[in-house]
Amino acid sequence: MLQREDILLIITFVIVIFVMVAFVVIFFIAFQRRKNKFIMERLEAEKKFEKELTNSRLEIQEQTLKNIAWELHDNVGQLLSVANIQLNMLQGHVPEEVKGQIKETKDVVAATVQEVRALSKTLNTEIIQNNGLIKSVRTELERFNRLNFLHADLKIDGEEATIKGEDEIIIFRILQEFFSNVIKHAKADNLFVNLCYGENELEIMVKDDGVGFDTSVNRDNSGLHNMKSRANLLGATYELTSEPGKGTKLNLVYPLKS
């Protein structure tokens, strides 16, 4: 039989082994936690940096658009108005057969003034905030219809909810980017926009009946990237689907803040 000293030695050895194993396990757990914390802090820092970078870029873009809106409204609009006044003055001093042409030119200038001012409103951040999302979208679609770009429809479902001004601008810029792509590339006859206000979210669906495109080929498109990055900034769900010959559809789900 084992002597008492041998038993104590074995117990001591087992305890030492157990303590060492426990120390290694605790050290490993602490190391993993510290490593995970470091990774999370790094990811949070990168996410914060990207968000600040996106915010800065959006602020610069909005200020640029605001400056362009002011230039269109104050300078270009005024110059066209002056041209219209001069045409009015000229109309009384020209032969009768020329007056018809001058009137047509006046009508074109007057229509151009109206469109320049309408365009300036869709570019100016302050006007978008004052008008709100629905009115801003409706104004843009009415401009498309007036210029015969295509036939545009807007449908509103549910009760309109209050959205933070900055978020309204970002949502409108996403839609504006989509509209711009439709006008420039889609060759569409119809554009449909649906804003559906739910209890906790605003679901926006936009679709056209244009030529469509292969989304796997156009992944690096800057306009598409801008829409997605803006949606991420809002914490919104973004989905763009399209196929050649089947048009393009945008689904955007924005969580309403209580």
C-alpha positions as CSV (number, residue, x, y, z in Angstrom):
1,M,0.0,0.0,0.0
2,L,1.1,3.6,-0.6
3,Q,2.6,5.4,2.3
4,R,1.0,8.6,3.6
5,E,3.8,10.7,2.1
6,D,3.3,9.2,-1.3
7,I,-0.4,9.9,-1.2
8,L,0.2,13.5,-0.2
9,L,2.7,13.8,-3.0
10,I,0.3,12.5,-5.5
11,I,-2.5,14.8,-4.3
12,T,-0.1,17.8,-4.4
13,F,0.9,16.9,-7.9
14,V,-2.7,16.6,-9.0
15,I,-3.5,19.9,-7.4
16,V,-0.5,21.6,-9.1
17,I,-1.5,20.1,-12.5
18,F,-5.1,21.3,-11.9
19,V,-4.0,24.8,-10.9
20,M,-1.7,25.0,-14.0
21,V,-4.5,23.8,-16.3
22,A,-6.9,26.2,-14.7
23,F,-4.4,29.0,-15.1
24,V,-3.8,28.2,-18.8
25,V,-7.6,28.0,-19.4
26,I,-8.2,31.4,-17.6
27,F,-5.3,32.9,-19.4
28,F,-6.6,31.7,-22.7
29,I,-10.1,32.9,-22.0
30,A,-8.8,36.3,-20.9
31,F,-6.6,36.5,-24.0
32,Q,-9.5,35.6,-26.3
33,R,-11.7,38.2,-24.6
34,R,-9.1,40.8,-24.9
35,K,-8.5,39.9,-28.5
36,N,-12.2,39.9,-29.3
37,K,-12.6,43.3,-27.6
38,F,-9.7,44.7,-29.6
39,I,-11.2,43.4,-32.8
40,M,-14.6,44.8,-31.9
41,E,-13.1,48.2,-31.0
42,R,-11.2,48.2,-34.3
43,L,-14.3,47.3,-36.3
44,E,-16.3,50.0,-34.4
45,A,-13.5,52.5,-35.1
46,E,-13.5,51.6,-38.8
47,K,-17.3,51.7,-38.9
48,K,-17.3,55.1,-37.2
49,F,-14.6,56.4,-39.6
50,E,-16.5,55.2,-42.6
51,K,-19.7,56.8,-41.3
52,E,-18.0,60.1,-40.6
53,L,-16.4,59.9,-44.1
54,T,-19.7,59.3,-45.7
55,N,-21.4,62.1,-43.7
56,S,-18.6,64.5,-44.8
57,R,-18.9,63.4,-48.4
58,L,-22.7,63.9,-48.2
59,E,-22.4,67.3,-46.6
60,I,-20.0,68.4,-49.4
61,Q,-22.4,67.0,-52.0
62,E,-25.4,68.7,-50.4
63,Q,-23.5,72.1,-50.2
64,T,-22.5,71.8,-53.8
65,L,-26.0,71.0,-54.9
66,K,-27.3,74.0,-52.8
67,N,-24.8,76.3,-54.5
68,I,-25.8,75.0,-58.0
69,A,-29.5,75.6,-57.0
70,W,-28.7,79.1,-56.0
71,E,-26.8,79.7,-59.3
72,L,-29.7,78.3,-61.3
73,H,-32.3,80.3,-59.5
74,D,-30.6,83.6,-59.0
75,N,-28.3,83.9,-62.0
76,V,-29.5,81.6,-64.8
77,G,-33.2,82.3,-63.9
78,Q,-32.6,86.0,-63.8
79,L,-30.8,86.1,-67.1
80,L,-33.6,84.1,-68.8
81,S,-36.1,86.5,-67.3
82,V,-34.2,89.5,-68.7
83,A,-34.1,87.8,-72.1
84,N,-37.9,87.4,-71.9
85,I,-38.3,91.1,-71.1
86,Q,-36.1,92.1,-74.0
87,L,-38.2,89.9,-76.3
88,N,-41.3,91.7,-75.1
89,M,-39.7,95.0,-75.9
90,L,-38.6,93.7,-79.3
91,Q,-42.0,92.3,-80.2
92,G,-43.4,95.8,-80.7
93,H,-40.7,96.9,-83.2
94,V,-40.6,94.0,-85.6
95,P,-42.6,93.2,-88.8
96,E,-45.9,91.3,-88.3
97,E,-44.6,88.1,-89.9
98,V,-41.8,87.9,-87.3
99,K,-44.0,88.4,-84.2
100,G,-45.2,84.8,-84.3
101,Q,-41.6,83.5,-84.1
102,I,-40.8,85.9,-81.3
103,K,-43.9,84.7,-79.3
104,E,-42.8,81.1,-79.7
105,T,-39.3,82.0,-78.5
106,K,-40.8,83.9,-75.5
107,D,-42.9,80.8,-74.7
108,V,-39.8,78.6,-74.8
109,V,-37.8,81.0,-72.6
110,A,-40.7,81.3,-70.1
111,A,-41.0,77.5,-70.0
112,T,-37.2,77.2,-69.5
113,V,-37.3,79.7,-66.6
114,Q,-40.1,77.6,-65.0
115,E,-38.0,74.4,-65.4
116,V,-34.8,75.9,-64.1
117,R,-36.6,77.1,-61.0
118,A,-38.3,73.7,-60.5
119,L,-34.9,72.0,-60.9
120,S,-33.3,74.4,-58.4
121,K,-35.9,73.4,-55.9
122,T,-35.1,69.7,-56.1
123,L,-31.4,70.5,-55.6
124,N,-31.7,72.8,-52.6
125,T,-31.5,71.0,-49.3
126,E,-33.5,73.6,-47.4
127,I,-36.4,73.5,-49.8
128,I,-36.5,69.7,-49.7
129,Q,-36.7,69.9,-45.8
130,N,-39.4,72.5,-45.9
131,N,-41.5,70.6,-48.5
132,G,-41.0,67.2,-47.0
133,L,-40.4,63.9,-48.7
134,I,-43.8,63.4,-50.4
135,K,-44.1,66.9,-51.9
136,S,-40.4,66.7,-53.1
137,V,-41.0,63.4,-54.8
138,R,-44.3,64.6,-56.3
139,T,-42.6,67.8,-57.6
140,E,-39.8,65.7,-59.3
141,L,-42.3,63.3,-60.9
142,E,-44.5,66.2,-62.1
143,R,-41.4,67.7,-63.8
144,F,-40.8,64.4,-65.7
145,N,-44.4,64.4,-66.8
146,R,-44.4,68.0,-67.9
147,L,-41.2,67.5,-69.9
148,N,-42.6,64.3,-71.5
149,F,-39.6,62.3,-70.3
150,L,-42.0,59.4,-69.4
151,H,-45.2,58.9,-67.6
152,A,-44.6,58.9,-63.8
153,D,-47.1,57.9,-61.1
154,L,-46.9,58.3,-57.3
155,K,-49.0,56.3,-54.8
156,I,-49.1,56.9,-51.1
157,D,-50.3,54.2,-48.7
158,G,-50.8,54.6,-45.0
159,E,-50.6,57.7,-42.8
160,E,-47.6,59.9,-43.4
161,A,-45.1,59.7,-40.5
162,T,-42.6,62.3,-39.3
163,I,-39.1,61.6,-40.6
164,K,-36.0,63.4,-39.4
165,G,-35.0,66.1,-41.9
166,E,-31.6,64.8,-42.6
167,D,-33.0,61.3,-43.3
168,E,-35.6,62.8,-45.6
169,I,-32.9,64.4,-47.7
170,I,-30.9,61.1,-47.9
171,I,-34.0,59.1,-48.9
172,F,-34.8,61.7,-51.5
173,R,-31.3,61.7,-52.9
174,I,-31.5,57.9,-53.2
175,L,-34.7,58.2,-55.2
176,Q,-33.2,61.1,-57.2
177,E,-30.3,58.9,-58.2
178,F,-32.6,56.1,-59.3
179,F,-34.8,58.6,-61.3
180,S,-31.6,60.0,-62.9
181,N,-30.6,56.5,-64.0
182,V,-34.1,55.8,-65.4
183,I,-34.1,59.0,-67.4
184,K,-30.5,58.6,-68.8
185,H,-30.3,54.8,-69.3
186,A,-33.6,52.9,-69.0
187,K,-35.4,54.1,-72.1
188,A,-38.6,53.6,-70.0
189,D,-42.1,54.7,-70.8
190,N,-43.4,54.5,-67.3
191,L,-42.1,55.1,-63.8
192,F,-44.0,54.1,-60.7
193,V,-43.3,55.1,-57.1
194,N,-45.0,53.8,-54.0
195,L,-44.5,55.1,-50.5
196,C,-46.1,52.8,-47.9
197,Y,-46.1,54.1,-44.3
198,G,-46.4,51.3,-41.8
199,E,-46.4,51.3,-38.0
200,N,-42.7,50.9,-37.7
201,E,-41.3,51.4,-41.2
202,L,-41.6,53.2,-44.4
203,E,-41.4,50.9,-47.4
204,I,-40.5,52.5,-50.7
205,M,-40.9,50.7,-54.0
206,V,-39.8,52.2,-57.3
207,K,-39.9,50.5,-60.7
208,D,-39.7,51.3,-64.4
209,D,-40.5,49.4,-67.5
210,G,-37.2,50.1,-69.2
211,V,-34.5,48.0,-70.8
212,G,-33.1,46.8,-67.5
213,F,-29.5,45.6,-66.9
214,D,-27.4,42.8,-65.5
215,T,-26.7,43.8,-61.9
216,S,-23.7,41.4,-61.7
217,V,-22.0,43.4,-64.5
218,N,-22.8,46.8,-63.1
219,R,-21.6,46.3,-59.5
220,D,-19.0,49.1,-59.7
221,N,-21.4,51.7,-60.9
222,S,-20.9,54.8,-58.8
223,G,-24.6,55.8,-58.8
224,L,-25.6,52.3,-57.5
225,H,-22.8,52.5,-54.9
226,N,-24.0,55.9,-53.7
227,M,-27.6,54.6,-53.3
228,K,-26.4,51.6,-51.2
229,S,-24.0,53.6,-49.0
230,R,-26.7,56.2,-48.3
231,A,-29.2,53.4,-47.4
232,N,-26.6,51.9,-45.0
233,L,-26.1,55.3,-43.4
234,L,-29.9,55.3,-42.7
235,G,-29.9,51.8,-41.4
236,A,-32.4,51.0,-44.1
237,T,-32.8,47.7,-46.1
238,Y,-31.8,48.2,-49.7
239,E,-32.5,45.9,-52.6
240,L,-32.1,46.7,-56.3
241,T,-33.2,44.1,-58.8
242,S,-33.0,44.2,-62.6
243,E,-32.8,42.0,-65.7
244,P,-32.2,42.9,-69.3
245,G,-35.5,43.6,-70.9
246,K,-37.5,43.4,-67.6
247,G,-37.0,46.9,-66.2
248,T,-35.5,47.8,-62.8
249,K,-37.0,47.8,-59.3
250,L,-35.8,49.4,-56.1
251,N,-37.0,48.4,-52.6
252,L,-36.0,50.5,-49.7
253,V,-37.3,49.9,-46.1
254,Y,-36.6,52.7,-43.7
255,P,-37.1,52.1,-40.0
256,L,-39.3,54.8,-38.5
257,K,-38.0,56.2,-35.2
258,S,-40.5,56.5,-32.4
